[in-house]
Amino acid sequence: MHLDQHHYSLMRGGLVHRLLLAAGMLRGTARLSLWIAVALVVISLAPLVVMTARAGTLWTPPPGMPLLGDYATLARVLLAMPLLVLAAPRSDTLLRNAFRQLTRAGLVPPQRQERLAALLAKVRRWRDGWLPEALCVVIAWLPLLFGTDSVSLLPGVADWRLEHGALTAAGRWYEWVAVPLFRLVALLWLWRFVLWTGLLWRLPRVGLALHAEHPDGAGGLAFLGMAQERFAVLALAGGILVAGACVNHVHYLGESLYDLRHLLAGYVIGATLLLVAPLLVMMPSMMRAKRHALYRFDALGNRAAALFDQRWRSGSRQGADADSLLDHGDASAFADFSGVYKGLASMSVLPLNRWNLLWIALHAIVPLLPLVLLAMSVDELARKLLGILV
């Protein structure tokens, strides 16, 4: 069980996993992700609260922006970062199921199983390599080599990070610890997304035996669309960041949601397309399978239709004493064939259905919905809803 769990896992491997294993943190706890999320929040936020409280910038009235009034920072540290950590185990479980489906669903002919095994072994080598995650660590802290940003978070608005144009102790902790930790968590997720995309990119070269008449309507690959949903958490985390930044702009700069409409729409569309884009690499194989199947079924359909027509004509000529066409098995067989052909003709050329797409899009949209409360009061919103429903 232990080997199988790691064999098909995208998350259980790499430099960070080895460090956790060496520290004994992977033994005897079923809530490791919860403890890691809590630890990251405490490390990132607790020193900021203490230092800003001493400096008097934990909570101050406008026009300045205190720590507890910096909605972008709170969204990043309190919501987005722990969300990515907590979502990893569940997402890994469902992605493992997709890996197993590739090896056990008969999608790869026996003579090409070695190619599939080599591909999965290559993905595991990249997952287990120390270099990619070491690069994630370097990239997370790389901006510090070029100096930290000593300008305000919003133009013309004094914030808790700065004092007389220089970073405060709280600002330095934020720039040197809190932000890099969030970058690291996000980069580790993006690396897993790259691994999954690389697997999909090379999968058609293995030589898939797709069945265009498969009842899932995607040639037997519909499970890839469900697996792709696991990365919707990236759209959710990104939406939380966008929502926090928009609240800051509305609250401190006086901008309206109408002014930010292009940003919000662009994020939802862009995030959704980015997360479903890896599935496009399966389109040529699925189109080819559908086209070849239609050629075969068209030829078979011509013969079935000719036999059906012959039975119809012969029955009508022989009169009432002959077997009725409805009593003969040909009618039922032809109806079954018609149903199979209609299913084949409606086969999707992407392993993605409307529900997969809607699920990913909703993850990008949901964090932005509270922004509606900024555009109108709760009373006004309730009156408008009642006016629509009543």
SEBA-601485 format. One record per residue (C-alpha): x, y, z; residue in one letter. Coordinates in Angstrom, 3 decimals, padded with zeros to 6 digits. Example, Ala and Ser with C-alpha at 12.3 -4.5 7.8 and 13.67 -1.06 7.14 Angstrom:
# residues 2
+----------+----------+----------+------+
:        X :        Y :        Z : rest :
+----------+----------+----------+------+
:  012.300 : -004.500 :  007.800 :    A :
:  013.670 : -001.060 :  007.140 :    S :
+----------+----------+----------+------+
# end
This chain:
# residues 390
+----------+----------+----------+------+
:        X :        Y :        Z : rest :
+----------+----------+----------+------+
:  000.000 :  000.000 :  000.000 :    M :
:  002.831 :  002.362 :  000.880 :    H :
:  004.659 :  001.703 : -002.383 :    L :
:  001.478 :  001.983 : -004.439 :    D :
:  000.573 :  005.270 : -002.762 :    Q :
:  003.932 :  006.817 : -003.659 :    H :
:  004.142 :  005.076 : -007.051 :    H :
:  001.271 :  007.052 : -008.532 :    Y :
:  001.545 :  010.222 : -006.456 :    S :
:  002.450 :  013.646 : -007.829 :    L :
:  002.825 :  015.271 : -004.414 :    M :
:  004.800 :  012.671 : -002.439 :    R :
:  008.275 :  013.276 : -003.753 :    G :
:  010.913 :  015.912 : -004.199 :    G :
:  013.115 :  017.953 : -001.899 :    L :
:  010.393 :  019.202 :  000.457 :    V :
:  008.940 :  015.709 :  000.877 :    H :
:  012.400 :  014.341 :  001.698 :    R :
:  012.969 :  017.028 :  004.314 :    L :
:  009.626 :  016.277 :  005.950 :    L :
:  010.405 :  012.557 :  005.873 :    L :
:  013.857 :  013.108 :  007.405 :    A :
:  012.271 :  015.220 :  010.155 :    A :
:  009.876 :  012.391 :  010.974 :    G :
:  006.838 :  014.496 :  010.151 :    M :
:  005.343 :  011.983 :  007.707 :    L :
:  004.911 :  009.258 :  010.332 :    R :
:  001.999 :  008.903 :  012.695 :    G :
: -000.117 :  011.918 :  011.706 :    T :
: -003.177 :  012.071 :  009.515 :    A :
: -003.427 :  015.854 :  009.782 :    R :
: -000.005 :  016.863 :  008.572 :    L :
: -001.374 :  019.323 :  006.018 :    S :
: -003.423 :  021.051 :  008.733 :    L :
: -000.398 :  021.415 :  011.008 :    W :
:  001.749 :  022.714 :  008.155 :    I :
: -000.932 :  025.248 :  007.175 :    A :
: -001.253 :  026.474 :  010.772 :    V :
:  002.533 :  026.680 :  011.134 :    A :
:  002.917 :  028.730 :  007.963 :    L :
:  000.178 :  031.155 :  009.021 :    V :
:  001.691 :  031.576 :  012.490 :    V :
:  005.226 :  032.050 :  011.142 :    I :
:  004.040 :  034.570 :  008.566 :    S :
:  001.452 :  036.536 :  010.518 :    L :
:  002.190 :  036.355 :  014.260 :    A :
:  005.420 :  038.423 :  014.118 :    P :
:  003.651 :  040.973 :  011.901 :    L :
:  000.856 :  041.379 :  014.448 :    V :
:  003.311 :  041.829 :  017.316 :    V :
:  005.569 :  044.282 :  015.478 :    M :
:  002.756 :  046.404 :  014.025 :    T :
:  001.020 :  046.499 :  017.404 :    A :
:  004.175 :  047.941 :  018.931 :    R :
:  004.548 :  050.418 :  016.087 :    A :
:  000.896 :  051.462 :  016.239 :    G :
:  000.129 :  050.296 :  012.697 :    T :
: -001.850 :  047.180 :  013.535 :    L :
: -005.089 :  049.136 :  013.267 :    W :
: -005.228 :  052.817 :  012.478 :    T :
: -008.001 :  054.776 :  010.790 :    P :
: -007.665 :  055.931 :  007.149 :    P :
: -006.013 :  057.505 :  005.218 :    P :
: -003.225 :  055.138 :  006.301 :    G :
: -003.452 :  051.392 :  005.632 :    M :
: -002.877 :  049.294 :  008.775 :    P :
: -002.045 :  045.596 :  008.773 :    L :
: -005.592 :  044.549 :  009.657 :    L :
: -006.875 :  046.848 :  006.906 :    G :
: -004.524 :  045.426 :  004.261 :    D :
: -006.967 :  043.002 :  002.700 :    Y :
: -004.523 :  041.824 :  000.058 :    A :
: -001.986 :  040.726 :  002.678 :    T :
: -004.627 :  039.061 :  004.845 :    L :
: -006.051 :  037.244 :  001.820 :    A :
: -002.602 :  035.960 :  000.896 :    R :
: -001.511 :  034.829 :  004.361 :    V :
: -004.779 :  033.827 :  006.043 :    L :
: -006.662 :  032.312 :  003.101 :    L :
: -004.705 :  031.551 : -000.066 :    A :
: -001.576 :  030.013 :  001.480 :    M :
: -003.298 :  027.605 :  003.920 :    P :
: -005.851 :  026.734 :  001.228 :    L :
: -003.103 :  025.482 : -001.104 :    L :
: -001.573 :  023.403 :  001.677 :    V :
: -004.867 :  021.882 :  002.836 :    L :
: -005.998 :  021.048 : -000.716 :    A :
: -002.845 :  019.094 : -001.594 :    A :
: -003.687 :  015.680 :  000.007 :    P :
: -007.200 :  015.479 : -001.452 :    R :
: -006.011 :  016.557 : -004.879 :    S :
: -003.163 :  014.051 : -004.762 :    D :
: -005.591 :  011.229 : -003.968 :    T :
: -007.742 :  011.969 : -007.010 :    L :
: -004.742 :  012.436 : -009.292 :    L :
: -003.418 :  009.048 : -008.149 :    R :
: -006.712 :  007.536 : -009.268 :    N :
: -006.174 :  009.058 : -012.707 :    A :
: -002.702 :  007.512 : -012.882 :    F :
: -004.124 :  004.109 : -011.993 :    R :
: -006.834 :  004.522 : -014.615 :    Q :
: -004.179 :  005.016 : -017.278 :    L :
: -002.534 :  001.724 : -016.408 :    T :
: -005.613 : -000.400 : -015.738 :    R :
: -008.346 :  000.746 : -018.126 :    A :
: -007.044 : -000.938 : -021.269 :    G :
: -006.241 :  002.399 : -022.913 :    L :
: -002.748 :  001.226 : -023.811 :    V :
: -002.357 : -002.012 : -025.829 :    P :
: -000.180 : -004.728 : -024.241 :    P :
:  002.580 : -004.226 : -026.800 :    Q :
:  002.886 : -000.552 : -025.769 :    R :
:  002.760 : -001.019 : -022.002 :    Q :
:  006.526 : -000.608 : -021.821 :    E :
:  006.230 :  002.877 : -023.321 :    R :
:  003.640 :  003.853 : -020.721 :    L :
:  005.786 :  002.435 : -017.909 :    A :
:  008.783 :  004.421 : -019.197 :    A :
:  006.700 :  007.611 : -019.325 :    L :
:  005.405 :  007.193 : -015.784 :    L :
:  008.925 :  006.388 : -014.572 :    A :
:  010.179 :  009.592 : -016.175 :    K :
:  007.474 :  011.623 : -014.446 :    V :
:  008.428 :  010.035 : -011.129 :    R :
:  012.111 :  010.830 : -011.685 :    R :
:  011.255 :  014.478 : -012.243 :    W :
:  008.972 :  014.420 : -009.199 :    R :
:  011.662 :  012.898 : -006.999 :    D :
:  014.507 :  015.059 : -008.269 :    G :
:  015.850 :  017.639 : -005.845 :    W :
:  016.693 :  020.242 : -008.492 :    L :
:  013.171 :  021.422 : -009.507 :    P :
:  012.057 :  022.089 : -005.934 :    E :
:  015.430 :  023.612 : -005.083 :    A :
:  014.821 :  026.027 : -007.961 :    L :
:  011.386 :  026.771 : -006.484 :    C :
:  013.085 :  027.716 : -003.209 :    V :
:  015.610 :  029.925 : -005.015 :    V :
:  012.906 :  031.640 : -007.080 :    I :
:  010.789 :  032.227 : -003.948 :    A :
:  013.600 :  034.184 : -002.283 :    W :
:  015.304 :  035.479 : -005.438 :    L :
:  013.712 :  038.982 : -005.362 :    P :
:  015.563 :  039.637 : -002.090 :    L :
:  018.845 :  039.633 : -004.010 :    L :
:  017.682 :  042.661 : -005.968 :    F :
:  016.508 :  044.595 : -002.914 :    G :
:  013.070 :  044.764 : -001.367 :    T :
:  010.416 :  047.126 : -002.621 :    D :
:  010.375 :  050.278 : -000.472 :    S :
:  007.379 :  051.915 : -002.137 :    V :
:  003.871 :  051.822 : -000.749 :    S :
:  001.529 :  048.999 : -001.676 :    L :
: -000.950 :  051.540 : -003.097 :    L :
:  000.118 :  054.809 : -004.721 :    P :
: -000.301 :  057.748 : -002.379 :    G :
: -001.435 :  055.636 :  000.570 :    V :
:  000.827 :  055.198 :  003.603 :    A :
:  000.887 :  051.591 :  004.777 :    D :
:  002.127 :  049.543 :  007.714 :    W :
:  005.233 :  048.315 :  005.895 :    R :
:  006.939 :  051.690 :  005.628 :    L :
:  008.141 :  054.451 :  007.902 :    E :
:  009.714 :  057.567 :  006.344 :    H :
:  010.126 :  055.719 :  003.058 :    G :
:  012.030 :  052.744 :  004.543 :    A :
:  010.858 :  049.273 :  005.455 :    L :
:  009.966 :  048.773 :  009.079 :    T :
:  010.780 :  045.591 :  010.997 :    A :
:  007.318 :  044.305 :  010.118 :    A :
:  007.883 :  045.226 :  006.475 :    G :
:  011.167 :  043.326 :  006.387 :    R :
:  009.550 :  040.229 :  007.924 :    W :
:  006.768 :  040.446 :  005.357 :    Y :
:  009.175 :  040.784 :  002.419 :    E :
:  011.769 :  038.288 :  003.637 :    W :
:  009.569 :  035.598 :  005.199 :    V :
:  005.808 :  035.850 :  004.586 :    A :
:  005.836 :  036.592 :  000.860 :    V :
:  008.587 :  034.045 : -000.008 :    P :
:  006.760 :  031.327 :  001.941 :    L :
:  003.628 :  031.969 : -000.077 :    F :
:  005.647 :  031.993 : -003.298 :    R :
:  007.185 :  028.652 : -002.364 :    L :
:  003.827 :  026.994 : -001.714 :    V :
:  002.423 :  028.367 : -004.978 :    A :
:  005.523 :  027.324 : -006.950 :    L :
:  005.351 :  023.773 : -005.581 :    L :
:  001.763 :  023.575 : -006.792 :    W :
:  002.747 :  024.999 : -010.184 :    L :
:  005.530 :  022.428 : -010.462 :    W :
:  002.972 :  019.649 : -009.971 :    R :
:  000.830 :  021.279 : -012.645 :    F :
:  003.842 :  021.256 : -014.985 :    V :
:  004.458 :  017.554 : -014.220 :    L :
:  000.840 :  016.700 : -015.022 :    W :
:  000.968 :  018.775 : -018.205 :    T :
:  004.164 :  017.007 : -019.274 :    G :
:  002.473 :  013.648 : -018.741 :    L :
: -000.465 :  014.673 : -020.914 :    L :
:  001.876 :  016.068 : -023.568 :    W :
:  003.742 :  012.766 : -023.941 :    R :
:  000.765 :  010.455 : -023.448 :    L :
: -000.412 :  010.411 : -027.105 :    P :
:  003.066 :  009.236 : -028.175 :    R :
:  002.603 :  006.094 : -026.112 :    V :
: -000.077 :  004.943 : -028.534 :    G :
: -003.521 :  005.024 : -026.949 :    L :
: -006.254 :  002.612 : -027.999 :    A :
: -009.230 :  004.942 : -027.771 :    L :
: -012.766 :  003.620 : -028.180 :    H :
: -014.856 :  006.307 : -029.818 :    A :
: -018.084 :  004.521 : -028.889 :    E :
: -017.189 :  004.572 : -025.173 :    H :
: -020.250 :  005.626 : -023.116 :    P :
: -018.315 :  008.427 : -021.372 :    D :
: -018.497 :  010.415 : -024.634 :    G :
: -014.758 :  011.069 : -024.624 :    A :
: -013.280 :  007.863 : -026.006 :    G :
: -012.569 :  006.547 : -022.506 :    G :
: -010.624 :  009.640 : -021.410 :    L :
: -013.312 :  011.503 : -019.463 :    A :
: -011.418 :  010.755 : -016.245 :    F :
: -008.710 :  013.190 : -017.395 :    L :
: -011.216 :  016.042 : -017.224 :    G :
: -012.137 :  015.056 : -013.676 :    M :
: -008.449 :  014.901 : -012.774 :    A :
: -007.925 :  018.366 : -014.256 :    Q :
: -010.518 :  019.702 : -011.825 :    E :
: -008.035 :  019.076 : -009.004 :    R :
: -005.996 :  022.066 : -010.163 :    F :
: -009.017 :  024.359 : -009.826 :    A :
: -007.666 :  025.199 : -006.365 :    V :
: -005.068 :  027.344 : -008.154 :    L :
: -007.893 :  029.422 : -009.651 :    A :
: -009.496 :  029.654 : -006.204 :    L :
: -006.273 :  030.844 : -004.549 :    A :
: -005.628 :  033.318 : -007.341 :    G :
: -009.190 :  034.632 : -007.063 :    G :
: -008.659 :  035.229 : -003.345 :    I :
: -005.566 :  037.311 : -004.128 :    L :
: -007.399 :  039.292 : -006.806 :    V :
: -010.348 :  039.893 : -004.485 :    A :
: -008.076 :  041.147 : -001.697 :    G :
: -006.282 :  043.539 : -004.041 :    A :
: -009.590 :  044.829 : -005.406 :    C :
: -010.929 :  045.502 : -001.900 :    V :
: -007.820 :  047.598 : -001.206 :    N :
: -008.316 :  049.588 : -004.408 :    H :
: -011.990 :  050.212 : -003.684 :    V :
: -011.502 :  051.048 : -000.006 :    H :
: -008.394 :  053.238 : -000.207 :    Y :
: -008.313 :  054.585 : -003.785 :    L :
: -012.048 :  055.040 : -004.280 :    G :
: -012.197 :  052.881 : -007.395 :    E :
: -015.412 :  051.099 : -008.305 :    S :
: -016.037 :  047.568 : -009.440 :    L :
: -016.960 :  049.019 : -012.810 :    Y :
: -013.430 :  050.395 : -013.069 :    D :
: -012.063 :  046.935 : -012.259 :    L :
: -014.434 :  044.976 : -014.503 :    R :
: -011.825 :  044.190 : -017.157 :    H :
: -009.412 :  042.886 : -014.538 :    L :
: -012.049 :  040.657 : -012.956 :    L :
: -013.393 :  039.299 : -016.246 :    A :
: -009.889 :  038.811 : -017.593 :    G :
: -008.873 :  036.860 : -014.511 :    Y :
: -011.854 :  034.489 : -014.630 :    V :
: -011.469 :  033.795 : -018.347 :    I :
: -007.688 :  033.617 : -018.270 :    G :
: -007.469 :  031.344 : -015.226 :    A :
: -010.088 :  028.967 : -016.618 :    T :
: -008.436 :  028.715 : -020.027 :    L :
: -004.998 :  028.261 : -018.506 :    L :
: -006.123 :  025.368 : -016.324 :    L :
: -007.921 :  023.506 : -019.125 :    V :
: -005.261 :  024.209 : -021.771 :    A :
: -003.199 :  021.037 : -021.028 :    P :
: -006.138 :  018.910 : -022.172 :    L :
: -005.827 :  020.383 : -025.666 :    L :
: -002.860 :  018.101 : -026.338 :    V :
: -005.285 :  015.156 : -026.376 :    M :
: -007.402 :  016.689 : -029.150 :    M :
: -005.500 :  015.282 : -032.184 :    P :
: -005.670 :  011.708 : -030.848 :    S :
: -009.356 :  011.995 : -030.004 :    M :
: -010.228 :  013.571 : -033.352 :    M :
: -008.370 :  010.814 : -035.152 :    R :
: -010.127 :  008.088 : -033.142 :    A :
: -013.528 :  009.656 : -033.799 :    K :
: -012.869 :  010.105 : -037.527 :    R :
: -011.697 :  006.503 : -038.032 :    H :
: -014.601 :  005.142 : -036.011 :    A :
: -017.093 :  007.153 : -038.059 :    L :
: -015.636 :  005.697 : -041.278 :    Y :
: -015.989 :  002.150 : -039.941 :    R :
: -019.469 :  002.665 : -038.524 :    F :
: -020.648 :  004.392 : -041.715 :    D :
: -019.695 :  001.312 : -043.712 :    A :
: -021.315 : -000.979 : -041.168 :    L :
: -024.385 :  001.251 : -041.074 :    G :
: -024.818 :  000.974 : -044.835 :    N :
: -024.866 : -002.815 : -044.591 :    R :
: -027.221 : -002.759 : -041.585 :    A :
: -029.587 : -000.351 : -043.339 :    A :
: -029.563 : -002.495 : -046.508 :    A :
: -030.400 : -005.656 : -044.558 :    L :
: -033.101 : -003.839 : -042.622 :    F :
: -034.618 : -002.512 : -045.854 :    D :
: -034.474 : -005.989 : -047.415 :    Q :
: -036.286 : -007.509 : -044.450 :    R :
: -038.910 : -004.767 : -044.619 :    W :
: -039.565 : -005.308 : -048.335 :    R :
: -039.675 : -009.099 : -048.104 :    S :
: -042.052 : -008.984 : -045.142 :    G :
: -044.441 : -006.614 : -046.891 :    S :
: -044.516 : -008.823 : -050.025 :    R :
: -045.175 : -012.108 : -048.179 :    Q :
: -048.284 : -010.782 : -046.462 :    G :
: -049.791 : -011.233 : -043.049 :    A :
: -048.737 : -014.923 : -042.608 :    D :
: -045.045 : -013.970 : -042.620 :    A :
: -043.151 : -012.932 : -039.508 :    D :
: -043.756 : -009.306 : -038.687 :    S :
: -040.761 : -007.000 : -038.913 :    L :
: -041.396 : -005.967 : -035.310 :    L :
: -041.284 : -009.631 : -034.228 :    D :
: -037.884 : -010.144 : -035.814 :    H :
: -034.592 : -009.364 : -034.092 :    G :
: -033.382 : -007.155 : -036.934 :    D :
: -035.496 : -004.190 : -035.796 :    A :
: -034.106 : -004.262 : -032.258 :    S :
: -030.536 : -004.712 : -033.496 :    A :
: -030.887 : -001.814 : -035.916 :    F :
: -032.276 :  000.422 : -033.148 :    A :
: -029.343 : -000.537 : -030.908 :    D :
: -026.898 :  000.217 : -033.707 :    F :
: -028.519 :  003.608 : -034.254 :    S :
: -028.101 :  004.444 : -030.575 :    G :
: -024.418 :  003.476 : -030.641 :    V :
: -023.834 :  005.523 : -033.786 :    Y :
: -025.493 :  008.605 : -032.279 :    K :
: -023.277 :  008.281 : -029.215 :    G :
: -020.233 :  007.974 : -031.449 :    L :
: -021.203 :  011.002 : -033.534 :    A :
: -021.595 :  013.092 : -030.367 :    S :
: -018.191 :  012.081 : -028.960 :    M :
: -016.242 :  015.055 : -027.666 :    S :
: -012.796 :  015.744 : -029.083 :    V :
: -011.618 :  016.973 : -025.673 :    L :
: -011.593 :  014.982 : -022.413 :    P :
: -013.580 :  017.829 : -020.913 :    L :
: -017.301 :  018.280 : -020.421 :    N :
: -019.319 :  021.338 : -019.471 :    R :
: -019.350 :  020.355 : -015.808 :    W :
: -015.546 :  020.129 : -015.651 :    N :
: -015.313 :  023.562 : -017.256 :    L :
: -017.990 :  025.019 : -014.986 :    L :
: -016.297 :  023.597 : -011.880 :    W :
: -012.980 :  025.247 : -012.739 :    I :
: -014.641 :  028.549 : -013.699 :    A :
: -016.634 :  028.610 : -010.453 :    L :
: -013.421 :  028.317 : -008.455 :    H :
: -012.209 :  031.484 : -010.155 :    A :
: -015.555 :  033.273 : -009.709 :    I :
: -016.540 :  032.410 : -006.126 :    V :
: -013.789 :  034.469 : -004.380 :    P :
: -014.896 :  037.517 : -006.377 :    L :
: -018.569 :  037.327 : -005.379 :    L :
: -018.115 :  039.151 : -002.021 :    P :
: -016.967 :  042.167 : -004.034 :    L :
: -020.626 :  042.703 : -004.911 :    V :
: -021.138 :  043.880 : -001.326 :    L :
: -018.703 :  046.712 : -002.026 :    L :
: -020.769 :  047.943 : -004.945 :    A :
: -023.979 :  048.144 : -002.942 :    M :
: -025.112 :  047.858 :  000.647 :    S :
: -026.659 :  044.685 :  002.022 :    V :
: -030.063 :  046.410 :  002.242 :    D :
: -029.851 :  047.546 : -001.376 :    E :
: -028.775 :  044.095 : -002.493 :    L :
: -031.668 :  042.485 : -000.587 :    A :
: -034.167 :  044.903 : -002.168 :    R :
: -032.907 :  044.143 : -005.653 :    K :
: -033.091 :  040.394 : -005.051 :    L :
: -036.612 :  040.656 : -003.652 :    L :
: -037.606 :  042.792 : -006.639 :    G :
: -036.416 :  040.050 : -008.963 :    I :
: -037.956 :  037.140 : -007.078 :    L :
: -041.290 :  038.681 : -006.031 :    V :
+----------+----------+----------+------+
# end
